[in-house]
Amino acid sequence: MDNLIITLILFGAAILFLAILKTRDIFQLLQHDNFRKGWRKLVVLMSFFELGYFGMVYVIVGDHHQALPILTGVIFLMGSVFVFIVVSMGAKTCQLLKDSNEALEEQMKILKTRNDQLVQFNYATTHDLREPINTVLGCSTLLESDYLQVLDEDGQKLVQFTKKAAYRMSELVSALSEYLSIGLEFKREHVDVKNLVHEVIDSMNGSVSNSRATIEVGPMPDLNANKMELKRVFQNLIGNSIKYKRKNVAPQICVSAQKRKGNWLFAVKDNGIGISKKDIPRAFQLFRQLHSKDEYDGMGLGLSIARRVIELHGGQIWLESTVDEGTTFFFTLSEN
């Protein structure tokens, strides 16, 4: 009988020892100081339990049965303290989770309010701002068609300047509306990225043919992402590689992806005019054009849109570039 009891006690001691080793993994996950202090107390108690187990073996083997009631009482008391600490830590964990959920709900309310404000602002830019712009554009067009001959040279230049500015403002409002609409209805779905990239290339067939561009697409993953928004990213990056080509040099573009620690690293590389080092920090700023407006048309919005889309997906985007050699845009997306 004593051998059976000793075997059971030693088996329990082995299990408790494994539990103590397991606490190291749990301890690394605990960020809250109170939890870390509480877990240290648990480890100490479990260590005393371990000694208690071997004490029981000593009592039985050494035939010190008179000490058995005292040792049993001590172990029982330690077990009670152990349960109390575990329950206390559980209560603290529940309270922390409750506080975290309340804070999360509050943040969600704030985000919903901001999103509603963004929708209203987007509506204002789309509708309310267009009315005065269209009025200026209509009046300048009317002046140009009916009264341009009556005006002197300075007057004619003023009318044409006003009309051009109104067109520019209309384009800016459209671009701003497009930027603000990103993420308003953000839903993820299964996306075959390789097919998506080829769809983008097919939609740009005219630009590709006119520039004599060659586009190489490497192996691509399937992702859980917003298909339409991700499509904008490749449209803007590939479009920029074609637009900012070197004179008399056909664009060579390579689109690639490689897996890195739970993320996919994408790259769009070209042999275009490149970006100077001093301009790289400003490349993703809203309405920031790094090259001459007379030579390259556009609103300076493409890279801002790409950055916003990638950040909505929880990724990052950056670039490396050398003037007259080319640019490589990198961005990351989670495989999940």
Buried (B, 14 or more C-beta within 10 A) or exposed (E): EEEEEBEEBBEBBEEBBEBBEEBEEEBEEBEEEEBEEBBEBBBEBBEBBBEBBEBBBEBBEEEEEEEEEEBEEEBEEBEEEBEEBEEEBEEBBEEEEEEEEEEEEEEEEEEEEEEEEBEEBBEBBBEEBBEEBEEBBEBBBEBBEEEEEEBEEEEBEBBBEBBEBBBEBBBBBBBBBBBBBBBEEEEBEEBBBBEBBBBBBEEBEEBBEEBEBEBEBEEBBEBEBBBBBBBBBBBBBBBBBBBBBBEEBEBBBBBBBEEEEEBBBBBBBBBBBBBEEEBBEEBBEBEBBBBEEEEBEBBBBBBBBBBBBBBBBEBBBBBBBEEEEBBBBBBBBEEE
